């Protein structure tokens, strides 16, 4: 293919990324791959058409695998102060909880299933730290007082 046809394909892919609703940042890399192949042809590489298409595919996949996650994360970002869950917070238990056993606990206005993920019994009225959230279960460990 002529160099200018690769440039047109690249421009179309880059433009389509702007107009397609949440294309998830894939078309940009396809567009860049087309532009790179076009620039190689403009520089006089003189590659066979099948080599151009293979090179285009390899470049597109390599760019996506190498850079998509970082660029998509920079473009989308995470809002400041956004909490991913209650891990790290403390709760007070109403009843004793043996290691590995489960119970119910009202936390943040919702009833949760809690499980003692630590090796020590958490007594009634004691505080425990939420170490992880597994689906709808809060995994707790006793707070060791020194």
PyMOL commands that set and color helices and strands:
alter all, ss='L'
color gray80, all
select helices_A, chain A and resi 3-19+27-42+49-76
alter helices_A, ss='H'
color red, helices_A
select strands_A, chain A and resi 90-92+102-107+110-116+127-134+137-142
alter strands_A, ss='S'
color yellow, strands_A
deselect
rebuild
show_as cartoon
